[in-house]
Amino acid sequence: MRSPRSRNLVAVPLLAAAVALAACGSSGNSPATTSSGGGSTTSSTTAAASGGTANVAYAGSLDKLYNTVLGPAFTTATGDKFGGPPGAGSTDLANEILSGEISPGAFLSVGAKAIKLLWPSRAKFALVLATDPLVVAYSPHSRYATELDAIRTGTKPISDLFSLFETPGFRLGRTDPNQDPQGQFFELMIELAQKVLHLPPDTTQKILGNLGSTSIGNTSQVFAETALPTMIATGNVDAGSEYAPQARQYHLDYITLPPTLSFADPADANLYATVSITLTGNVAVPGDLITLDTTLVQPKTGSTGPSSADEAADQAFVAFLLSSGGRAILQHAGYTLEPPKLKLAPGSTSAAAVLPKSVLSLYDKLGGSISTS
């Protein structure tokens, strides 16, 4: 069990790239912004630190980026420290927050669905930062590397990828859809490929096994999100699901899926919604855009909550994600930036009602809007 206010600080060297990108966010037209107990502070060089620690729960796909680039760059730009519980599936993290197993001050999630589990008592909003394309990463050590290379370069059609998945002995890796949105989107992608590419009607079952009432199917394919990149890199699996930024962070070879299958192109949102899967508990999940979202987590009723300095650092972290430095890091990592879209929890009435001043000013500057979806 994790401690209720987990602060597993990560001691990592500041990467030169992170320092440079953080500097971009603390000068020029988009100065670094951090909040203190009484409001926001803006500086053209480095914002005044609150003296606190941003306690961030982050999706497992962000594990390397958060600990080696994003977190250190945040510290460089603001002077505040960073920490948080180990990365995990976004759905799992939301459930751990609800149970009191972890008590972060901010949550960086893949998809808004996990954040919505916290509404309205533990979170008041979900702020969409970027889209996060789904890809298929593979190992150069795979016995099928030549075929996978040919699909990646376009020498062979993308439909051949699904034929490979069905090959006896092909080792496929993915995550548990009941714990992690990536697992959900990979299953949705197979369903959509069957439709879009006019594959045989039993393609999904042949690739994933009998999904049954839990939507897991072949359990030998299922790994923790934080473990899957290593399983792919070492050749323990031939290929597996990843997000493009995660594949790039781990220097994995990967096949870029067409927009109709990547779940990251707003123009294809209606197409994505034509497929769905059913999770444990008979919960239907329709296809949607894969997005990177953040929120501030409210203390559990009756708890003391974080110190004012830590709360200010949590707010400063969310503001940093909207700064030019934070956005440059996300874009360099492979995320497709979007103007921030705010989704409001029931009972929340406006951006000004839920966003700290430091976050609101950057949200307004970037042309933020309220999304009803």
Secondary structure, 3 states (H helix, E strand, C coil): CCCCCCCCCCCCCCCHHHHHHHHHCCCCCCCCEEEECCEEEECCCCCCCCCCEEEEEEEHHHHHHHHHHHHHHHHHHHCCEEECCCCECHHHHHHHHHHCCCCCCEEEEECHHHHHCCCCCCCCEEEEEEECCEEEEECCCCCCHHHHHHHHHCCCCCHHHHHHHHCCCCCEEECCCCCCHHHHHHHHHHHHHHHHCCCCCCHHHHHHCCCCCCCCCCHHHECCCCCHHHHHHCCCCCEEEEEHHHHHHCCCEEEECCHHHHCCCHHHHHHHCCCEEEECCCEEEECCCCEEEEEECCCCCCCCCCCHHHHHHHHHHHHHHHCHHHHHHHHHHCCEEEEEEEEECCCCCCHHHHCCHHHHHHHHHCCCEECCC
